[in-house]
Amino acid sequence: MKLNCKRMDLPYTPGEEIFTFPEESELSFIFDVDEELTDDPAAMDAVGEMLDKAEELAEKAKAAIKEALADENSSYHDVVTFFMQFHRDDVDPDIAAELFPGTDPSMLSFAEMVDFLRLKRFGSLVDSEMNQQVFIMDLSFNPEITDELMVIYFDLNNEIFCITHES
């Protein structure tokens, strides 16, 4: 089978997980799909559609992070604030300088830091609590320097339903 996607020609085997690194694909990020979805043509059509707009979804995720930073009443405010504070204030200054090149990291606002986030991984799985297909996006400042991630969960309607910090 082939993924119905405009951006890449990706053959896959139904019932087997898809997991590709950037050097193996035409993508700039890791791409993965759980094996239970590869058996479902409708689910795989949704994967192709979402993959075609991964960068657009990353921008939507960054906007949601900025909104959460600005809104102290947001359920995501504390998690995104902690993530930003850790990377600006709690890491060694030399590491912060590598994460935010061309800047004085101590002078960056948390909202300005969001612009440095990059798409590291995009994938799809069946959420066990919701029992439905979801899409997961990992954003990182620089995965070669830090393993800390902002993880954004999207539903089938391209809506964000969870933002979390993982490492």
C-alpha positions in Angstrom: 0.0 0.0 0.0 1.0 3.6 -0.4 0.2 6.5 1.8 -2.3 8.9 0.1 -0.2 12.0 0.6 0.9 14.8 -1.7 4.3 15.5 0.0 5.9 12.0 -0.3 5.7 8.6 -1.9 5.6 6.2 1.1 4.8 2.6 0.7 3.7 0.7 3.8 2.5 -2.7 4.9 -0.9 -2.9 6.5 -0.7 -4.1 10.0 2.9 -2.9 10.4 4.1 0.3 12.1 5.4 3.1 10.0 8.5 4.7 11.6 10.8 6.9 9.5 13.7 9.1 10.3 14.4 12.3 8.3 17.3 10.7 6.5 15.1 7.9 5.3 12.3 10.1 4.0 11.6 13.3 2.3 10.5 14.8 5.7 12.5 17.0 8.1 11.1 15.2 11.1 10.4 11.7 12.4 7.1 10.2 11.2 5.3 7.3 12.8 2.0 5.6 12.6 0.9 2.8 14.9 0.4 -0.6 13.3 -3.3 -0.8 14.2 -4.0 2.2 12.0 -2.2 0.9 9.0 -4.9 -1.7 8.5 -7.6 0.9 8.3 -7.8 2.8 4.9 -9.9 5.6 6.3 -7.4 6.2 9.1 -4.5 6.1 6.7 -6.3 8.7 4.5 -6.5 10.9 7.6 -2.8 10.4 8.2 -1.9 11.4 4.7 -4.2 14.5 4.9 -2.6 15.6 8.3 0.9 14.8 7.1 0.4 17.2 4.1 -0.3 20.0 6.6 2.2 19.1 9.3 4.0 22.5 9.2 0.7 24.3 9.3 -0.3 22.3 12.3 3.0 23.1 13.9 2.3 26.8 13.5 -1.1 26.3 15.0 0.5 24.5 17.9 3.0 27.4 18.4 0.1 29.8 18.4 -1.7 27.7 21.1 1.4 27.7 23.2 1.7 31.5 23.0 -2.0 31.8 23.9 -1.5 29.5 26.9 1.5 31.6 28.0 -0.5 34.8 27.8 -3.5 33.4 29.7 -2.9 32.5 33.3 -6.3 30.8 33.5 -5.4 28.4 30.7 -5.2 24.8 31.7 -1.9 24.7 29.8 -0.4 27.9 31.3 1.7 26.2 34.0 3.1 23.4 31.8 4.2 25.7 28.9 5.6 28.3 31.4 7.6 25.7 33.1 8.9 24.4 29.8 10.1 27.9 28.7 11.5 28.8 32.1 13.5 25.6 32.2 15.1 26.2 28.9 15.8 29.9 29.4 16.6 30.1 33.1 17.5 26.6 34.4 20.0 25.3 31.9 23.6 26.2 31.7 24.0 29.6 29.9 26.2 28.0 27.2 23.4 25.5 26.5 20.8 28.3 26.4 23.0 30.2 23.9 23.0 27.1 21.7 19.3 26.7 21.9 18.6 30.3 21.0 21.3 31.3 18.5 21.9 34.9 17.7 20.1 36.1 20.9 20.8 36.8 24.5 18.6 34.1 26.0 18.1 36.0 29.2 16.4 38.8 27.3 14.0 36.5 25.4 10.3 36.5 26.5 8.7 33.1 26.7 6.5 34.0 23.8 9.6 34.9 21.7 11.1 31.5 22.6 8.2 29.7 21.0 9.4 30.8 17.6 12.5 28.7 18.1 10.5 25.5 18.5 10.9 23.0 15.6 8.9 20.0 14.6 10.7 16.9 15.7 8.1 14.2 15.3 4.7 13.8 13.9 2.5 10.7 14.1 -0.8 9.0 14.7 -2.2 6.4 17.0 -5.4 5.3 18.7 -5.8 7.0 22.0 -6.7 4.4 24.6 -8.9 6.8 26.7 -10.8 8.3 23.8 -10.7 5.1 21.7 -10.2 7.1 18.5 -7.4 8.1 16.2 -5.3 11.1 17.3 -2.2 12.9 16.0 0.8 13.7 18.1 3.3 16.4 17.4 6.6 16.8 19.3 8.2 20.3 19.2 11.8 20.8 20.4 14.2 23.7 20.6 17.0 21.4 19.4 16.8 17.6 19.9 20.5 17.3 19.7 20.9 19.4 22.8 17.7 18.7 24.9 15.3 15.8 25.1 12.6 18.0 26.5 9.5 18.2 24.3 6.3 20.2 24.0 3.8 17.5 22.9 0.7 18.6 21.1 -2.3 16.3 20.6 -4.7 16.9 17.7 -8.0 15.3 17.0 -9.4 14.3 13.6 -10.8 17.9 13.2 -7.3 19.4 13.5 -8.2 20.7 16.9 -5.7 20.7 19.8 -7.1 18.8 22.8 -3.9 18.5 24.9 -0.6 20.2 25.4 2.0 18.5 27.6 5.7 18.5 28.4 7.6 15.3 28.1 11.2 14.3 28.1 
